[in-house]
């Protein structure tokens, strides 16, 4: 009898694997973590690991996506308008996520991390834009979501490059009126 991937036991096991991976990544660089390390930490067998994830890169991607979604508090944004408060809280969530990763993830995975951040931001921005725009031009809203996701991600990289000397909200706040004018025009 096969279990559904939405079965609570299956979800618990998946979370256990991700938590074990995150725990290990606090102690070792990603490139040094093996599936054996993860299965030992989670007290599961290899078959169970492969039921949930294709390989260690699939695990990295899914774990980072879920951690980011928790950081972004995805449910809150789905119901909110894209305003100054939303931009600030999204920017803070992204910078916190990146700060938390800097010690855990190997430099070679920055592209993967960047893509995950941009994809999740794009989804959030698109949902918020659709909610507050009556336009039928769906493709234009998708393009705006892409531009905003790359822009916010780029601003978070710039904030890090500048030594994180000012709080993220102070860094992003002066730019928001310009973003808002573009959105409401």
N, CA and C atoms as an extended XYZ file, in Angstrom:
555
Properties=species:S:1:pos:R:3:atomname:S:1:resname:S:1:resid:I:1 pbc="F F F"
N         0.839       -1.193        0.000 N   UNK     1
C         0.000        0.000        0.000 CA  UNK     1
C         0.887        1.261        0.000 C   UNK     1
N         0.787        2.062       -1.037 N   UNK     2
C         1.587        3.281       -1.090 CA  UNK     2
C         0.843        4.425       -0.406 C   UNK     2
N         1.651        5.267        0.213 N   UNK     3
C         1.058        6.405        0.924 CA  UNK     3
C         1.099        7.637        0.035 C   UNK     3
N         0.138        8.496        0.208 N   UNK     4
C         0.098        9.759       -0.514 CA  UNK     4
C         1.171       10.684        0.048 C   UNK     4
N         1.719       11.526       -0.838 N   UNK     5
C         2.752       12.468       -0.383 CA  UNK     5
C         2.166       13.568        0.506 C   UNK     5
N         0.833       13.561        0.691 N   UNK     6
C         0.210       14.521        1.614 CA  UNK     6
C        -0.160       13.859        2.937 C   UNK     6
N         0.086       12.572        3.052 N   UNK     7
C        -0.150       11.829        4.299 CA  UNK     7
C         0.680       12.486        5.414 C   UNK     7
N         0.085       12.725        6.596 N   UNK     8
C         0.832       13.393        7.686 CA  UNK     8
C         2.151       12.706        8.052 C   UNK     8
N         2.176       11.372        7.984 N   UNK     9
C         3.427       10.661        8.306 CA  UNK     9
C         4.499       10.932        7.255 C   UNK     9
N         4.058       10.987        6.006 N   UNK    10
C         4.990       11.263        4.902 CA  UNK    10
C         5.532       12.689        5.043 C   UNK    10
N         4.645       13.623        5.362 N   UNK    11
C         5.063       15.026        5.541 CA  UNK    11
C         6.029       15.168        6.722 C   UNK    11
N         5.768       14.433        7.810 N   UNK    12
C         6.666       14.468        8.974 CA  UNK    12
C         8.054       13.943        8.615 C   UNK    12
N         8.078       12.856        7.853 N   UNK    13
C         9.364       12.277        7.448 CA  UNK    13
C        10.123       13.256        6.554 C   UNK    13
N         9.412       13.871        5.628 N   UNK    14
C        10.032       14.862        4.726 CA  UNK    14
C        10.631       16.013        5.544 C   UNK    14
N         9.882       16.486        6.527 N   UNK    15
C        10.366       17.570        7.391 CA  UNK    15
C        11.574       17.096        8.208 C   UNK    15
N        11.533       15.871        8.685 N   UNK    16
C        12.644       15.301        9.444 CA  UNK    16
C        13.925       15.281        8.598 C   UNK    16
N        13.785       14.886        7.326 N   UNK    17
C        14.941       14.859        6.423 CA  UNK    17
C        15.481       16.277        6.221 C   UNK    17
N        14.589       17.234        5.969 N   UNK    18
C        15.017       18.625        5.769 CA  UNK    18
C        15.679       19.185        7.028 C   UNK    18
N        15.077       18.930        8.185 N   UNK    19
C        15.651       19.416        9.443 CA  UNK    19
C        17.027       18.810        9.686 C   UNK    19
N        17.174       17.521        9.370 N   UNK    20
C        18.474       16.857        9.538 CA  UNK    20
C        19.509       17.484        8.615 C   UNK    20
N        19.081       17.774        7.383 N   UNK    21
C        19.966       18.417        6.416 CA  UNK    21
C        20.397       19.805        6.910 C   UNK    21
N        19.439       20.588        7.404 N   UNK    22
C        19.750       21.938        7.897 CA  UNK    22
C        20.677       21.853        9.107 C   UNK    22
N        20.413       20.899        9.979 N   UNK    23
C        21.269       20.661       11.148 CA  UNK    23
C        22.704       20.339       10.709 C   UNK    23
N        22.840       19.456        9.738 N   UNK    24
C        24.164       19.077        9.231 CA  UNK    24
C        24.850       20.254        8.538 C   UNK    24
N        24.071       21.069        7.828 N   UNK    25
C        24.674       22.181        7.093 CA  UNK    25
C        25.181       23.278        8.027 C   UNK    25
N        24.761       23.225        9.277 N   UNK    26
C        25.315       24.167       10.266 CA  UNK    26
C        26.699       23.701       10.715 C   UNK    26
N        26.983       22.404       10.524 N   UNK    27
C        28.264       21.829       10.973 CA  UNK    27
C        29.251       21.625        9.834 C   UNK    27
N        28.745       21.399        8.623 N   UNK    28
C        29.599       21.076        7.473 CA  UNK    28
C        29.206       21.926        6.275 C   UNK    28
N        30.140       22.068        5.334 N   UNK    29
C        29.808       22.728        4.079 CA  UNK    29
C        28.958       21.778        3.251 C   UNK    29
N        28.104       22.338        2.412 N   UNK    30
C        27.182       21.534        1.614 CA  UNK    30
C        27.918       20.442        0.833 C   UNK    30
N        29.036       20.797        0.210 N   UNK    31
C        29.757       19.834       -0.637 CA  UNK    31
C        30.260       18.623        0.148 C   UNK    31
N        30.362       18.739        1.473 N   UNK    32
C        30.857       17.642        2.308 CA  UNK    32
C        29.739       16.787        2.916 C   UNK    32
N        28.489       17.180        2.694 N   UNK    33
C        27.357       16.426        3.263 CA  UNK    33
C        26.975       15.310        2.294 C   UNK    33
N        26.884       14.099        2.823 N   UNK    34
C        26.495       12.956        1.990 CA  UNK    34
C        25.073       12.517        2.347 C   UNK    34
N        24.495       11.732        1.467 N   UNK    35
C        23.163       11.179        1.744 CA  UNK    35
C        23.243       10.274        2.966 C   UNK    35
N        24.362        9.551        3.108 N   UNK    36
C        24.559        8.704        4.289 CA  UNK    36
C        24.518        9.547        5.566 C   UNK    36
N        25.156       10.728        5.541 N   UNK    37
C        25.112       11.635        6.705 CA  UNK    37
C        23.659       11.977        7.053 C   UNK    37
N        22.889       12.307        6.017 N   UNK    38
C        21.496       12.728        6.226 CA  UNK    38
C        20.653       11.569        6.753 C   UNK    38
N        20.801       10.379        6.136 N   UNK    39
C        19.998        9.238        6.577 CA  UNK    39
C        20.363        8.831        8.007 C   UNK    39
N        21.641        8.949        8.357 N   UNK    40
C        22.076        8.633        9.727 CA  UNK    40
C        21.478        9.635       10.708 C   UNK    40
N        21.577       10.919       10.384 N   UNK    41
C        21.049       11.988       11.246 CA  UNK    41
C        19.527       11.849       11.418 C   UNK    41
N        18.830       11.536       10.326 N   UNK    42
C        17.369       11.446       10.362 CA  UNK    42
C        16.870       10.066       10.834 C   UNK    42
N        17.803        9.124       10.926 N   UNK    43
C        17.476        7.743       11.309 CA  UNK    43
C        16.457        7.128       10.346 C   UNK    43
N        16.769        7.235        9.072 N   UNK    44
C        15.939        6.646        8.009 CA  UNK    44
C        16.857        5.856        7.079 C   UNK    44
N        16.276        5.100        6.144 N   UNK    45
C        17.112        4.403        5.174 CA  UNK    45
C        17.171        5.182        3.859 C   UNK    45
N        18.081        4.751        2.980 N   UNK    46
C        18.283        5.445        1.700 CA  UNK    46
C        17.004        5.470        0.858 C   UNK    46
N        16.272        4.360        0.865 N   UNK    47
C        15.039        4.276        0.065 CA  UNK    47
C        14.054        5.363        0.495 C   UNK    47
N        13.976        5.598        1.800 N   UNK    48
C        13.083        6.645        2.317 CA  UNK    48
C        13.553        8.012        1.824 C   UNK    48
N        14.854        8.246        1.864 N   UNK    49
C        15.399        9.515        1.349 CA  UNK    49
C        14.976        9.697       -0.105 C   UNK    49
N        15.198        8.656       -0.930 N   UNK    50
C        14.913        8.764       -2.363 CA  UNK    50
C        13.421        8.785       -2.683 C   UNK    50
N        12.581        8.368       -1.750 N   UNK    51
C        11.137        8.506       -1.931 CA  UNK    51
C        10.760        9.996       -1.930 C   UNK    51
N        11.471       10.763       -1.108 N   UNK    52
C        11.154       12.185       -0.930 CA  UNK    52
C        11.938       13.118       -1.844 C   UNK    52
N        13.178       12.757       -2.156 N   UNK    53
C        14.057       13.655       -2.922 CA  UNK    53
C        14.815       12.871       -3.986 C   UNK    53
N        15.025       13.524       -5.151 N   UNK    54
C        15.765       12.880       -6.243 CA  UNK    54
C        17.227       12.669       -5.860 C   UNK    54
N        17.810       13.697       -5.262 N   UNK    55
C        19.214       13.649       -4.861 CA  UNK    55
C        19.464       14.780       -3.866 C   UNK    55
N        20.715       14.978       -3.525 N   UNK    56
C        21.049       15.986       -2.507 CA  UNK    56
C        20.780       17.414       -3.001 C   UNK    56
N        20.878       17.624       -4.318 N   UNK    57
C        20.624       18.963       -4.886 CA  UNK    57
C        19.131       19.280       -4.843 C   UNK    57
N        18.307       18.263       -5.079 N   UNK    58
C        16.858       18.418       -4.960 CA  UNK    58
C        16.504       18.774       -3.510 C   UNK    58
N        17.147       18.100       -2.568 N   UNK    59
C        16.939       18.393       -1.140 CA  UNK    59
C        17.359       19.825       -0.826 C   UNK    59
N        18.535       20.234       -1.309 N   UNK    60
C        19.020       21.613       -1.084 CA  UNK    60
C        17.981       22.611       -1.582 C   UNK    60
N        17.526       22.418       -2.802 N   UNK    61
C        16.575       23.344       -3.407 CA  UNK    61
C        15.259       23.402       -2.633 C   UNK    61
N        14.716       22.237       -2.286 N   UNK    62
C        13.424       22.206       -1.586 CA  UNK    62
C        13.550       22.739       -0.156 C   UNK    62
N        14.651       22.427        0.500 N   UNK    63
C        14.854       22.923        1.872 CA  UNK    63
C        14.989       24.446        1.856 C   UNK    63
N        15.780       24.971        0.929 N   UNK    64
C        15.946       26.428        0.851 CA  UNK    64
C        14.629       27.111        0.503 C   UNK    64
N        13.884       26.546       -0.436 N   UNK    65
C        12.592       27.133       -0.819 CA  UNK    65
C        11.644       27.197        0.370 C   UNK    65
N        11.586       26.108        1.134 N   UNK    66
C        10.664       26.080        2.284 CA  UNK    66
C        11.103       27.020        3.389 C   UNK    66
N        12.420       27.082        3.650 N   UNK    67
C        12.932       28.019        4.668 CA  UNK    67
C        12.618       29.451        4.238 C   UNK    67
N        12.825       29.736        2.956 N   UNK    68
C        12.544       31.078        2.440 CA  UNK    68
C        11.065       31.412        2.568 C   UNK    68
N        10.188       30.458        2.222 N   UNK    69
C         8.746       30.712        2.330 CA  UNK    69
C         8.334       30.987        3.764 C   UNK    69
N         8.952       30.276        4.708 N   UNK    70
C         8.659       30.526        6.123 CA  UNK    70
C         9.125       31.936        6.471 C   UNK    70
N        10.345       32.287        6.018 N   UNK    71
C        10.885       33.631        6.261 CA  UNK    71
C         9.974       34.705        5.670 C   UNK    71
N         9.479       34.436        4.471 N   UNK    72
C         8.636       35.421        3.782 CA  UNK    72
C         7.207       35.442        4.321 C   UNK    72
N         6.871       34.442        5.136 N   UNK    73
C         5.511       34.346        5.664 CA  UNK    73
C         4.517       34.465        4.510 C   UNK    73
N         4.674       33.564        3.558 N   UNK    74
C         3.976       33.559        2.276 CA  UNK    74
C         2.482       33.852        2.384 C   UNK    74
N         1.810       33.246        3.344 N   UNK    75
C         0.361       33.418        3.474 CA  UNK    75
C        -0.030       34.874        3.688 C   UNK    75
N         0.779       35.604        4.443 N   UNK    76
C         0.486       37.013        4.723 CA  UNK    76
C         0.486       37.807        3.422 C   UNK    76
N         1.506       37.563        2.570 N   UNK    77
C         1.621       38.347        1.338 CA  UNK    77
C         0.550       38.018        0.321 C   UNK    77
N         0.065       36.781        0.323 N   UNK    78
C        -0.962       36.403       -0.647 CA  UNK    78
C        -2.202       37.273       -0.490 C   UNK    78
N        -2.433       37.768        0.716 N   UNK    79
C        -3.652       38.533        0.965 CA  UNK    79
C        -3.405       40.035        1.074 C   UNK    79
N        -2.173       40.458        0.871 N   UNK    80
C        -1.850       41.867        1.056 CA  UNK    80
C        -1.659       42.605       -0.255 C   UNK    80
N        -1.733       43.928       -0.129 N   UNK    81
C        -1.440       44.792       -1.259 CA  UNK    81
C         0.045       45.069       -1.297 C   UNK    81
N         0.527       45.379       -2.480 N   UNK    82
C         1.926       45.731       -2.652 CA  UNK    82
C         2.081       47.205       -2.287 C   UNK    82
N         2.486       47.449       -1.049 N   UNK    83
C         2.645       48.823       -0.575 CA  UNK    83
C         3.996       48.950        0.131 C   UNK    83
N         4.249       50.107        0.730 N   UNK    84
C         5.534       50.359        1.380 CA  UNK    84
C         5.841       49.307        2.450 C   UNK    84
N         4.863       49.010        3.264 N   UNK    85
C         5.044       48.039        4.351 CA  UNK    85
C         5.413       46.654        3.792 C   UNK    85
N         4.737       46.259        2.705 N   UNK    86
C         5.019       44.955        2.090 CA  UNK    86
C         6.441       44.915        1.538 C   UNK    86
N         6.846       45.973        0.815 N   UNK    87
C         8.213       46.021        0.279 CA  UNK    87
C         9.244       45.907        1.398 C   UNK    87
N         9.036       46.653        2.468 N   UNK    88
C         9.995       46.638        3.581 CA  UNK    88
C        10.053       45.257        4.220 C   UNK    88
N         8.896       44.659        4.508 N   UNK    89
C         8.931       43.360        5.185 CA  UNK    89
C         9.495       42.266        4.278 C   UNK    89
N         9.215       42.327        2.969 N   UNK    90
C         9.806       41.359        2.028 CA  UNK    90
C        11.316       41.531        1.996 C   UNK    90
N        11.784       42.778        1.931 N   UNK    91
C        13.225       43.038        1.879 CA  UNK    91
C        13.913       42.548        3.155 C   UNK    91
N        13.307       42.792        4.298 N   UNK    92
C        13.870       42.320        5.579 CA  UNK    92
C        13.927       40.787        5.586 C   UNK    92
N        12.860       40.139        5.120 N   UNK    93
C        12.837       38.669        5.088 CA  UNK    93
C        13.946       38.123        4.195 C   UNK    93
N        14.148       38.754        3.032 N   UNK    94
C        15.193       38.293        2.101 CA  UNK    94
C        16.576       38.489        2.713 C   UNK    94
N        16.818       39.647        3.317 N   UNK    95
C        18.147       39.895        3.903 CA  UNK    95
C        18.388       38.973        5.099 C   UNK    95
N        17.369       38.707        5.906 N   UNK    96
C        17.517       37.761        7.026 CA  UNK    96
C        17.828       36.357        6.523 C   UNK    96
N        17.135       35.953        5.465 N   UNK    97
C        17.360       34.637        4.868 CA  UNK    97
C        18.810       34.528        4.386 C   UNK    97
N        19.277       35.557        3.694 N   UNK    98
C        20.649       35.530        3.169 CA  UNK    98
C        21.688       35.553        4.291 C   UNK    98
N        21.425       36.313        5.334 N   UNK    99
C        22.356       36.335        6.477 CA  UNK    99
C        22.422       34.952        7.119 C   UNK    99
N        21.272       34.308        7.257 N   UNK   100
C        21.224       32.984        7.861 CA  UNK   100
C        21.946       31.942        7.028 C   UNK   100
N        21.958       32.136        5.713 N   UNK   101
C        22.605       31.173        4.818 CA  UNK   101
C        24.100       31.378        4.699 C   UNK   101
N        24.556       32.596        4.859 N   UNK   102
C        25.953       32.897        4.541 CA  UNK   102
C        26.926       31.984        5.272 C   UNK   102
N        26.580       31.554        6.479 N   UNK   103
C        27.478       30.673        7.217 CA  UNK   103
C        27.229       29.213        6.869 C   UNK   103
N        26.057       28.904        6.326 N   UNK   104
C        25.697       27.510        6.106 CA  UNK   104
C        25.956       26.998        4.700 C   UNK   104
N        25.873       27.870        3.715 N   UNK   105
C        25.943       27.376        2.341 CA  UNK   105
C        27.252       27.739        1.665 C   UNK   105
N        27.727       26.811        0.910 N   UNK   106
C        28.975       26.980        0.189 CA  UNK   106
C        28.804       28.013       -0.914 C   UNK   106
N        29.838       28.783       -1.158 N   UNK   107
C        29.785       29.834       -2.178 CA  UNK   107
C        29.346       29.315       -3.546 C   UNK   107
N        29.688       28.100       -3.874 N   UNK   108
C        29.357       27.538       -5.181 CA  UNK   108
C        27.869       27.416       -5.429 C   UNK   108
N        27.056       27.617       -4.401 N   UNK   109
C        25.608       27.435       -4.561 CA  UNK   109
C        24.865       28.751       -4.559 C   UNK   109
N        25.589       29.861       -4.727 N   UNK   110
C        24.941       31.176       -4.739 CA  UNK   110
C        23.938       31.305       -5.879 C   UNK   110
N        24.256       30.708       -7.036 N   UNK   111
C        23.326       30.781       -8.173 CA  UNK   111
C        22.009       30.078       -7.857 C   UNK   111
N        22.095       28.925       -7.209 N   UNK   112
C        20.889       28.182       -6.830 CA  UNK   112
C        20.073       28.998       -5.834 C   UNK   112
N        20.756       29.553       -4.843 N   UNK   113
C        20.091       30.362       -3.814 CA  UNK   113
C        19.430       31.578       -4.454 C   UNK   113
N        20.165       32.244       -5.348 N   UNK   114
C        19.636       33.438       -6.026 CA  UNK   114
C        18.383       33.087       -6.827 C   UNK   114
N        18.421       31.976       -7.561 N   UNK   115
C        17.273       31.572       -8.375 CA  UNK   115
C        16.067       31.271       -7.493 C   UNK   115
N        16.285       30.572       -6.388 N   UNK   116
C        15.186       30.234       -5.479 CA  UNK   116
C        14.550       31.508       -4.924 C   UNK   116
N        15.376       32.447       -4.493 N   UNK   117
C        14.861       33.716       -3.955 CA  UNK   117
C        14.041       34.437       -5.020 C   UNK   117
N        14.598       34.568       -6.223 N   UNK   118
C        13.892       35.297       -7.287 CA  UNK   118
C        12.585       34.610       -7.667 C   UNK   118
N        12.600       33.272       -7.761 N   UNK   119
C        11.363       32.559       -8.131 CA  UNK   119
C        10.268       32.756       -7.090 C   UNK   119
N        10.628       32.665       -5.813 N   UNK   120
C         9.617       32.830       -4.762 CA  UNK   120
C         9.104       34.274       -4.731 C   UNK   120
N        10.000       35.244       -4.892 N   UNK   121
C         9.584       36.649       -4.928 CA  UNK   121
C         8.652       36.909       -6.107 C   UNK   121
N         8.994       36.327       -7.248 N   UNK   122
C         8.183       36.519       -8.445 CA  UNK   122
C         6.745       36.040       -8.210 C   UNK   122
N         6.591       34.889       -7.579 N   UNK   123
C         5.259       34.348       -7.279 CA  UNK   123
C         4.497       35.298       -6.359 C   UNK   123
N         5.179       35.757       -5.310 N   UNK   124
C         4.532       36.650       -4.339 CA  UNK   124
C         4.139       37.974       -4.993 C   UNK   124
N         5.078       38.591       -5.723 N   UNK   125
C         4.776       39.871       -6.373 CA  UNK   125
C         3.642       39.720       -7.382 C   UNK   125
N         3.665       38.638       -8.146 N   UNK   126
C         2.624       38.436       -9.154 CA  UNK   126
C         1.247       38.340       -8.490 C   UNK   126
N         1.145       37.541       -7.428 N   UNK   127
C        -0.148       37.390       -6.740 CA  UNK   127
C        -0.632       38.727       -6.183 C   UNK   127
N         0.294       39.516       -5.641 N   UNK   128
C        -0.094       40.813       -5.085 CA  UNK   128
C        -0.525       41.773       -6.197 C   UNK   128
N         0.194       41.753       -7.319 N   UNK   129
C        -0.142       42.636       -8.444 CA  UNK   129
C        -1.508       42.283       -9.041 C   UNK   129
N        -1.775       40.997       -9.193 N   UNK   130
C        -3.063       40.558       -9.744 CA  UNK   130
C        -4.200       41.023       -8.842 C   UNK   130
N        -3.964       40.921       -7.534 N   UNK   131
C        -4.996       41.285       -6.563 CA  UNK   131
C        -5.367       42.777       -6.642 C   UNK   131
N        -4.368       43.631       -6.934 N   UNK   132
C        -4.671       45.064       -6.899 CA  UNK   132
C        -4.761       45.720       -8.279 C   UNK   132
N        -4.691       44.933       -9.356 N   UNK   133
C        -4.813       45.503      -10.701 CA  UNK   133
C        -5.941       44.821      -11.444 C   UNK   133
N        -6.809       45.634      -12.021 N   UNK   134
C        -7.954       45.089      -12.742 CA  UNK   134
C        -7.610       44.854      -14.215 C   UNK   134
N        -6.393       45.189      -14.592 N   UNK   135
C        -5.978       45.033      -15.988 CA  UNK   135
C        -6.100       43.575      -16.423 C   UNK   135
N        -6.388       43.395      -17.687 N   UNK   136
C        -6.480       42.044      -18.239 CA  UNK   136
C        -5.120       41.604      -18.815 C   UNK   136
N        -4.141       42.505      -18.754 N   UNK   137
C        -2.833       42.213      -19.341 CA  UNK   137
C        -1.972       41.398      -18.377 C   UNK   137
N        -2.255       40.109      -18.336 N   UNK   138
C        -1.578       39.182      -17.430 CA  UNK   138
C        -0.070       39.122      -17.704 C   UNK   138
N         0.302       39.134      -18.980 N   UNK   139
C         1.726       39.048      -19.337 CA  UNK   139
C         2.497       40.254      -18.798 C   UNK   139
N         1.884       41.433      -18.845 N   UNK   140
C         2.537       42.639      -18.325 CA  UNK   140
C         2.764       42.504      -16.821 C   UNK   140
N         1.765       41.973      -16.094 N   UNK   141
C         1.904       41.795      -14.645 CA  UNK   141
C         2.997       40.773      -14.331 C   UNK   141
N         3.091       39.713      -15.141 N   UNK   142
C         4.155       38.712      -14.946 CA  UNK   142
C         5.518       39.356      -15.141 C   UNK   142
N         5.630       40.211      -16.152 N   UNK   143
C         6.903       40.891      -16.421 CA  UNK   143
C         7.255       41.840      -15.272 C   UNK   143
N         6.271       42.558      -14.759 N   UNK   144
C         6.506       43.449      -13.610 CA  UNK   144
C         6.977       42.628      -12.405 C   UNK   144
N         6.363       41.477      -12.183 N   UNK   145
C         6.762       40.603      -11.068 CA  UNK   145
C         8.210       40.152      -11.227 C   UNK   145
N         8.614       39.841      -12.454 N   UNK   146
C        10.004       39.446      -12.724 CA  UNK   146
C        10.948       40.616      -12.415 C   UNK   146
N        10.592       41.795      -12.896 N   UNK   147
C        11.431       42.986      -12.671 CA  UNK   147
C        11.561       43.268      -11.174 C   UNK   147
N        10.457       43.213      -10.455 N   UNK   148
C        10.492       43.465       -9.009 CA  UNK   148
C        11.317       42.404       -8.283 C   UNK   148
N        11.171       41.130       -8.678 N   UNK   149
C        11.917       40.070       -7.990 CA  UNK   149
C        13.417       40.246       -8.186 C   UNK   149
N        13.828       40.525       -9.416 N   UNK   150
C        15.259       40.746       -9.673 CA  UNK   150
C        15.735       42.012       -8.951 C   UNK   150
N        14.907       43.045       -8.959 N   UNK   151
C        15.287       44.314       -8.322 CA  UNK   151
C        15.464       44.187       -6.817 C   UNK   151
N        14.516       43.547       -6.155 N   UNK   152
C        14.610       43.374       -4.700 CA  UNK   152
C        15.776       42.462       -4.361 C   UNK   152
N        15.951       41.394       -5.154 N   UNK   153
C        17.097       40.512       -4.923 CA  UNK   153
C        18.406       41.299       -5.118 C   UNK   153
N        18.491       42.064       -6.197 N   UNK   154
C        19.694       42.878       -6.470 CA  UNK   154
C        19.967       43.876       -5.361 C   UNK   154
N        18.906       44.486       -4.838 N   UNK   155
C        19.071       45.446       -3.736 CA  UNK   155
C        19.608       44.740       -2.487 C   UNK   155
N        19.171       43.489       -2.262 N   UNK   156
C        19.666       42.755       -1.084 CA  UNK   156
C        21.145       42.415       -1.239 C   UNK   156
N        21.575       42.130       -2.471 N   UNK   157
C        22.999       41.861       -2.743 CA  UNK   157
C        23.800       43.145       -2.533 C   UNK   157
N        23.273       44.252       -3.011 N   UNK   158
C        23.949       45.551       -2.845 CA  UNK   158
C        24.069       45.901       -1.363 C   UNK   158
N        23.022       45.639       -0.605 N   UNK   159
C        23.034       45.890        0.846 CA  UNK   159
C        24.149       45.080        1.498 C   UNK   159
N        24.292       43.808        1.090 N   UNK   160
C        25.371       42.970        1.627 CA  UNK   160
C        26.737       43.488        1.215 C   UNK   160
N        26.871       43.899       -0.049 N   UNK   161
C        28.150       44.439       -0.554 CA  UNK   161
C        28.569       45.695        0.194 C   UNK   161
N        27.576       46.473        0.595 N   UNK   162
C        27.862       47.726        1.326 CA  UNK   162
C        28.151       47.465        2.803 C   UNK   162
N        28.336       46.206        3.154 N   UNK   163
C        28.738       45.866        4.520 CA  UNK   163
C        27.604       45.811        5.522 C   UNK   163
N        26.363       45.865        5.052 N   UNK   164
C        25.192       45.760        5.939 CA  UNK   164
C        25.268       46.769        7.093 C   UNK   164
N        25.797       47.956        6.783 N   UNK   165
C        26.017       48.962        7.831 CA  UNK   165
C        24.731       49.634        8.303 C   UNK   165
N        23.732       49.689        7.425 N   UNK   166
C        22.441       50.260        7.843 CA  UNK   166
C        21.413       49.135        7.909 C   UNK   166
N        20.413       49.253        8.772 N   UNK   167
C        19.365       48.228        8.811 CA  UNK   167
C        18.709       48.104        7.433 C   UNK   167
N        18.275       46.896        7.054 N   UNK   168
C        17.691       46.707        5.717 CA  UNK   168
C        16.531       47.660        5.420 C   UNK   168
N        15.703       47.927        6.447 N   UNK   169
C        14.554       48.818        6.192 CA  UNK   169
C        15.003       50.233        5.835 C   UNK   169
N        16.095       50.712        6.449 N   UNK   170
C        16.617       52.046        6.115 CA  UNK   170
C        17.223       52.055        4.717 C   UNK   170
N        17.806       50.930        4.323 N   UNK   171
C        18.430       50.825        3.003 CA  UNK   171
C        17.376       50.906        1.896 C   UNK   171
N        16.262       50.195        2.057 N   UNK   172
C        15.258       50.078        0.991 CA  UNK   172
C        14.250       51.233        0.992 C   UNK   172
N        13.990       51.819        2.160 N   UNK   173
C        12.916       52.811        2.306 CA  UNK   173
C        13.011       53.996        1.328 C   UNK   173
N        14.193       54.604        1.108 N   UNK   174
C        14.237       55.743        0.172 CA  UNK   174
C        13.842       55.384       -1.268 C   UNK   174
N        13.980       54.126       -1.659 N   UNK   175
C        13.659       53.719       -3.035 CA  UNK   175
C        12.172       53.435       -3.229 C   UNK   175
N        11.463       53.179       -2.166 N   UNK   176
C        10.068       52.727       -2.278 CA  UNK   176
C         9.141       53.732       -2.968 C   UNK   176
N         9.241       55.047       -2.661 N   UNK   177
C         8.341       55.969       -3.380 CA  UNK   177
C         8.478       55.874       -4.907 C   UNK   177
N         9.705       55.647       -5.388 N   UNK   178
C         9.914       55.525       -6.828 CA  UNK   178
C         9.267       54.248       -7.360 C   UNK   178
N         9.373       53.155       -6.586 N   UNK   179
C         8.726       51.900       -6.974 CA  UNK   179
C         7.210       52.072       -6.985 C   UNK   179
N         6.684       52.708       -5.949 N   UNK   180
C         5.230       52.868       -5.810 CA  UNK   180
C         4.661       53.753       -6.919 C   UNK   180
N         5.380       54.807       -7.300 N   UNK   181
C         4.898       55.671       -8.388 CA  UNK   181
C         4.758       54.881       -9.683 C   UNK   181
N         5.709       54.010       -9.938 N   UNK   182
C         5.657       53.182      -11.137 CA  UNK   182
C         4.497       52.204      -11.101 C   UNK   182
N         4.217       51.675       -9.941 N   UNK   183
C         3.161       50.679       -9.807 CA  UNK   183
C         1.777       51.316       -9.936 C   UNK   183
N         1.619       52.519       -9.412 N   UNK   184
C         0.294       53.147       -9.403 CA  UNK   184
C         0.013       54.038      -10.598 C   UNK   184
N         0.999       54.182      -11.508 N   UNK   185
C         0.744       55.080      -12.648 CA  UNK   185
C         0.061       54.364      -13.782 C   UNK   185
